[in-house]
Amino acid sequence: MKKISIFVYDFDGTLVDTFEDIANSVNLTLTEMSLQSLDRGTICKNIGSGVVNLMTRSLAGSGCNDVETAVSIFQKYYNHHLLDQTNFYPSGREIVAHFSNKRNTILSNKPVSFIEKILIGLNFLSPFDLILGGDSLKERKPNPIGLQLLMKKFSCPAKEVLMIGDSSIDIEAGKNAGVVTCGVTYGLGDPISLRDSKPDYLINNLSRLKSLFN
């Protein structure tokens, strides 16, 4: 078993299943803009690089390029619907509690206000030592700046930091920072690109972390 001092979780698709609420908010936005709604598979592929990229991709091929308006409308809808169907993935709460003697953190490309509102709604904000969202720093994943900040703040070497995520973006960020990486296969990320990113570990349930790290 490998010693880990900081567990760094991606949010959407890794720790919390937010997909239905995101998808519904995307389509409510498109409907308000008099555009055609998208199927779930297309929306799933659009998630992972922040709200601006989500709506830029969602507008592709629609003939409309008013991303600023789309982002504003999406944020309005999502802010009111982000807890309709959202909940932890299996073992999500349990694994964070299991490693409560470690630093538990979140590094996501999602706006930090949405992350915090969801965790407050799920009564699970306090277990996290630090939460970094897509608007917390000047760069988002796969840039390593968020992981570098965590290592500096908690005076922790890269070999004791674990980046856990469902997409190649998470694994790339981890490799760019020189930390240990773990991919999860149940999330929103493309499984082929996740495997191609060659994470140090690949698991199908967060409970597997118990047998891999201490």
Residue pairs with C-beta under 8 A, 6 or more apart in sequence:
1 211
1 212
1 213
1 214
2 180
2 212
2 213
2 214
3 160
3 213
3 214
4 99
4 102
4 160
4 161
4 162
4 180
4 213
4 214
5 102
5 103
5 154
5 156
5 160
5 161
6 102
6 103
6 105
6 150
6 151
6 154
6 156
6 160
6 161
6 162
7 96
7 99
7 102
7 103
7 104
7 105
7 162
7 164
7 209
8 105
8 106
8 107
8 147
8 150
8 161
8 162
8 163
8 164
8 179
9 15
9 96
9 104
9 105
9 106
9 107
9 164
9 165
10 106
10 107
10 108
10 141
10 163
10 164
10 165
10 166
10 167
10 170
11 18
11 106
11 108
11 110
11 115
12 18
12 19
12 22
12 47
12 48
12 108
12 110
12 187
12 188
13 19
13 47
13 48
13 165
13 166
13 167
13 184
13 187
13 188
13 189
14 89
14 164
14 165
14 166
14 170
14 184
14 187
15 88
15 89
15 92
15 96
15 106
15 206
16 86
16 87
16 88
16 89
16 92
16 118
16 122
17 86
17 87
17 88
17 89
18 82
18 86
18 118
19 40
19 44
19 47
19 188
20 84
20 85
20 86
21 78
21 81
21 82
21 83
21 84
21 85
21 86
22 43
22 47
22 54
22 78
23 40
23 43
23 44
24 77
24 81
24 84
25 74
25 77
25 78
25 81
25 82
26 38
26 43
26 46
26 54
26 55
26 58
26 74
27 37
27 38
27 43
28 73
28 77
28 81
29 55
29 58
29 70
29 73
29 74
29 77
30 36
30 37
30 38
30 58
30 62
30 70
31 37
32 73
33 64
33 66
33 69
33 70
33 73
35 59
35 62
35 64
36 62
38 46
38 58
42 58
43 58
44 188
45 57
45 190
46 53
46 54
46 57
46 58
47 54
47 188
48 109
48 167
48 169
48 188
48 189
49 109
49 140
49 169
50 109
50 110
50 111
50 134
50 140
51 71
51 74
51 75
51 110
51 111
51 134
52 67
52 71
54 74
55 67
55 70
55 71
55 74
56 67
58 70
59 65
59 66
59 67
59 70
64 70
75 111
78 114
79 114
79 117
82 114
82 117
82 118
82 121
83 117
83 118
83 121
83 122
86 118
86 122
87 122
88 122
88 124
89 186
89 187
89 206
90 205
90 206
90 207
91 205
91 206
91 207
92 206
93 124
94 206
94 207
95 206
95 207
95 209
95 210
96 104
96 124
96 127
96 128
97 127
98 209
98 210
99 209
99 213
100 127
103 129
103 130
103 150
103 154
103 156
104 127
104 128
104 129
105 128
105 129
105 130
105 131
105 132
105 150
106 115
106 128
106 130
106 131
106 132
106 133
107 132
107 141
107 146
107 147
107 150
107 163
107 173
108 115
108 131
108 132
108 133
108 134
109 133
109 134
109 140
109 141
109 169
110 133
110 134
111 133
111 134
111 135
112 131
112 132
112 133
112 134
112 135
112 136
113 133
114 133
115 131
115 133
116 125
116 131
119 125
119 128
119 131
129 154
130 150
130 153
132 146
132 149
132 150
134 140
136 146
137 145
137 146
137 149
138 145
139 145
140 146
141 169
141 170
141 172
141 173
142 169
142 170
142 172
142 173
142 176
143 173
143 176
144 173
144 174
144 176
144 177
144 178
146 173
147 161
147 163
147 173
147 174
147 176
147 177
147 179
148 177
150 156
150 161
151 157
151 158
151 161
151 177
151 179
158 177
158 178
158 179
158 180
159 179
159 180
161 177
161 179
161 180
162 179
162 180
162 181
162 182
162 213
163 170
163 171
163 173
163 174
163 177
163 179
163 180
163 181
163 182
164 170
164 181
164 182
164 183
164 184
164 206
164 209
165 171
165 173
165 174
165 181
165 182
165 183
165 184
165 187
165 189
166 183
166 184
166 185
166 186
166 187
166 188
166 189
166 194
167 187
167 188
167 189
167 190
167 193
167 194
168 189
168 190
168 193
168 194
168 196
168 197
169 189
170 181
170 183
170 189
171 181
171 183
171 194
171 197
171 198
171 199
172 197
174 180
174 181
174 199
175 181
175 197
180 200
180 201
181 199
181 200
181 201
182 199
182 200
182 201
182 202
182 203
182 209
182 212
183 189
183 194
183 195
183 197
183 199
183 201
183 202
183 203
184 202
184 203
184 204
184 205
184 206
185 191
185 194
185 202
185 203
185 204
186 204
186 205
194 202
195 202
201 212
203 209
203 212
